[in-house]
Amino acid sequence: MRTGMNTDAGAGMDAGMDTGTGTDTDAGAAAELLAAVWSEVLDGVPVGPSDNFFDLGGDSLLIIEAVALAREEGLEFTPLELIEYQTVTELAARIADRGRTAVAATAAAPPASPAEFPLTAAQVRFCLAQPHPQYVTQSVLWRADGLDPALLDTALTAVLDHHDSFRLRLHRTPEGSRLRLAGSVGLALERHDLSAEPEDRRAAALLATTTRLQRSLDPVTGPLVRAAFFDLGAAGQRLFVTAHHLAVDSASWRILRGDLARSVRRLERGEPLDLPAATSPYGAWARQLTALPETELTHRQLAHASASRATTATVRTDARTTETLLRRARSELGVGLDAVVVAAAAQAVAQAHGIEQVAVDIERHGRDAGPAARLDLSRTTGWFTRLQTIRLTPDGAAPHTLVKSADQELHGRAAEFDPSAEAAVLVNYLGRFTERAEELFGEAGEAIGADRHPDNLLSHPVEVNAAVDGAHLVTVLSCAGTAPAAAGAQALATGYAALLTGLAAALDGAAR
């Protein structure tokens, strides 16, 4: 699966490398392996000893991938260490000085999962407050060409059983809603042979089946995950997996895809399944969050627009602009792409609504701050979203000034979620996604069911979801039907794109 690296854990450390001794040779070998890991995570970009992970386009979600991939190659470090030691040389020296044994021993004994734990603010607001809380899902359709469905069934069952989040169940108590672990995942892989059907009927059958599976999830009694294998004849084979949002987030799918690919390859070689050890359980993280009363979290009405009535617009930023924003915003301004996206969204809303200050709710992936800093969550699945409320005043500010203000709000202090803020926009930056040609389970293009029930509501008048997909920053802006006509999705998209292109042009000009 990975170019130039052995896929089995520990293989990268076997060639005369002992990270526990702290010698110069060890640091050099660690640096060589780190550079290879970073290059793979960052879509093949060349990586040198003095290169900074974040200057190369890394983000907090890619930290999770880098830690997991390095661990499979036998190199141990924590997400917090990568944040503190950002260049290859610095991190390699840290690994060599600290030694592999201490971290491995710590990672081998994660805290036990509590028997039950409260829901987070995001889970209450985005799930329990919805008309159909059972239909809040995340789904993937992956290419599975040439794979034996029986072998795939075995691998998928083992991977899902390995991750506790798929055994979560929702229940009510006098103190409010809680999550607890059930006895089993309860997965049965469906198989659908559509190879003899004409193309239009194949597409209709796939869409109908995936929609049915999404609507069959039940967070109270289970299951929280369903899966189906489709034989599309000449079009290939597909694996569909849908899970209730309570069990997964965007980082979870990265973990699951890696585990599934590893397991399939081992089974194909006739080897026993050997999944890496579990890291800290989701419940240990959830227990450390500051609890907010459930009544307070559900008091404010959601935006009066169902998903089916919302208007949407997509901004696909060209490759050059995306590359400039990824690299030069960091090197010239010291900010990440998350701050750029937040600033652009705030400016678009301010212009469209004609308001001076914009309250923005941020979906953070929750694995890189607060309680996460004390836990190893690099291989833990679950819904880790941590909400944060910030306020920005675009008011004609230059793009670089607004972006730096957004970064200060996001990272300069411990901003908390304010459910009374009546935020006009929700921003969710999902990080950078890369797909390698040789990788198992690449994204498939067929249409599948929607992950939100058509009668479920937007949580904010404007929702912004952005990610770097390959070479492009792709942003989807959804606008509630009750928003003023001037704040339609297309008007928002125009204002949003203007800040991105303006900032990229300024950075390009500064570099010349």
PyMOL commands that set and color helices and strands:
alter all, ss='L'
color gray80, all
select helices_A, chain A and resi 11-13+24-41+60-72+79-84+88-98+100-107+121-128+149-162+164-167+199-215+233-235+250-268+282-287+294-299+319-333+337-353+370-374+399-411+485-487+489-511
alter helices_A, ss='H'
color red, helices_A
select strands_A, chain A and resi 116-118+137-143+168-173+176-181+190-193+225-231+237-244+311-316+358-364+386-392+425-433+462-469+472-479
alter strands_A, ss='S'
color yellow, strands_A
deselect
rebuild
show_as cartoon
